[in-house]
Amino acid sequence: MNSTNRTVVVTGIGATTPLGGDSASTWEGLMAGRSGVKPLEGERFAELPVRIAALAAVDPGDVLPRPLARKLDRSAQFALIAAREAWADAGFTAKAGEDGNIRPERLGSVIASGIGGVITLLDQYDVLKEKGVRRVSPHTVPMLMPNGPAANVGLEVNAQAGVHTPVSACASGAEAIGYAVEMIRTGRADVVVAGGTEAAIHPLPIAAFANMMAMSKSNDEPEKASRPYDTGRDGFVLGEGAGVVILESAEHAAARGARVYCEVLGQGLSADAHHIAQPEPSGRGIAAAMQNLLDSSDLKPSEVVHLNAHATSTPQGDIAEIKALRKVLGDDLDHVAISATKSMTGHLLGGAGGIETVATVLALYHRTAPPTINIDDLDEAVDADVVRGEPRALPEGPIAAINNSFGFGGHNVVLAFRSV
C-alpha cells in the first residue's frame, strides 16, 4: 500500500466524562445504563431556566498538579487527562523522541473544541471588572484560545508533524479525528493524538442555549432529562469532558507490536446549507455525508451492525438523522443496532465526537452495543432498531460501526470503523 493510502488503526483510547474519569469507568457506566446528569448547585445557577448538566465525574483539578492546572482552561485540562490515558494505553512510555517507537516529526496532535476556553474568558472578565487590570491572569490568552487543548497535548507528547484544531460546533471532535486520519493516509504523520474536548458549563452558555429552546428544562428529573427518540424529549443536556484516540498507520503499529482496537475506514463530510442552528428536516445533508463515506471507502452497508447516533434529544434533529440513515442504508438499516449515548453522558458539544468515537471503538472491540436510556415512549417516526434497556451483543466475524456527529452551522461528519 503506498504512502498516500495507508491503513489507519486505533491503538489507544482515553476519556474523562460525566460517567467516569477514564475510559474504563466511562465504558462501565455506559454498559450499566447510568445517567451522568445532575442538578447544578450554587447561587449563580439558581435563576437559570435550566439547572441541570452532566458534570465530569472526576474534577480535573483533582488529577492534575495545581501549578499545571492553573495555566490551563478546563477544556485543556480534560484534553490532557484523556490524551495521557490514550498515550499510555497505546503503549508509549515517554514523549516522542524519548520513546524510541515514535519520532517527533512523525507525530501530530488534532484536538478540537466547539467553544474553546469560554470559562476562562468569562471568569477573567469578571476578575477585570471586580478586581482590576492587574489581577487578570497573564495566562488568559493561551488559556482561552480554541487551539489551547491541541497545543498543550502537542507539547505533552512532543508532536512536530502538525498541531491542529478544526472547529465545527458539535461536529468538531469527529472532524478532528477525520483530519487526523488524513494526516496519516497522506504520509504526513505515522501517529496522531486526536479527539475532542469541551468545558462550557457556565451560566452564560446555559442561558443562551436555553433561550434558543435547545436545552431540556426537566430540572426536577435530571437523570431522565436526556431522552433521545422519546416522544417527550425537549432538548439536550449540556455535558463536559474529553475523548481522545491514538491513530496510527497499520505498518507503524505492526512494527512496534502495538495492540489494535480496530481499523478506521474513513470519514464522510457535508454541509446542510440550511440554517445556522436548525437541522435540515429531511436529513439531506446527513445523507450526503454518509454517502460520501461509502463512496470514498470500501465500506458496504451490509457490514454495518452498530451506529452511535448524534441523537441529542431534540425533536427535529433526532428524526432527521433517522430519515438520513434509512435513505442511505435502506433495508440494511434493519440490522444496525443504534445507541444514543448522549442519553447518559449529555451532549459534550465539541467533545461529543471524541467520547462517542471512544464508545464506538469499544463497542466494536467488546462486540457490545451500549443501551439508550430514558425511552419510555418511542417516537413512531423512529424507523430503526434502537438498543434500549440493556446492552446488546454484536455479531461475530468482520463487522463495522459508524459514529455520527453534526453541528450548528450545518456541519455533518460521519466516521466509520471496522473490527480486526
Buried (B, 14 or more C-beta within 10 A) or exposed (E): EEEEEBBBBBBBBBBBBBBBBBBBBBBEBBBBBBBBBBEBEEEEBEEBEBBBBBBBBBBBEEBBEEEEBEBBBBBBBBBBBBBBBBBEBBBBEEBBBEBEBBBBBBBBBBBBBBBBBBBBBBBBEEBBEEEEEEEEBEBBEBBBBBBBBBBBBBEBBBBBBBBBBBBBBBBBBBBBBBBBBBBBBEBBBBBBBBBBBBBBBBBEBBBEBBEEEBBBBBBEEBBBBBBBBBBBBBBBBBBBBBBBBBBBBBEBBEEBEBEBBBBBBBBBBBBBEBEEEBBBEBBBBBBBBBBBBBEBBEBEBEBBBBBBBBBBBBBEBBBBBBBBBBBBBEEBBEBBBBBBBBBBBBBBBBBBBBBBBBBBBBBBBBBBBBBBBBBEEBBEEBEBBBBBEEBBEBEEEEBBBBBBBBBBBBBBBBBBBBBE
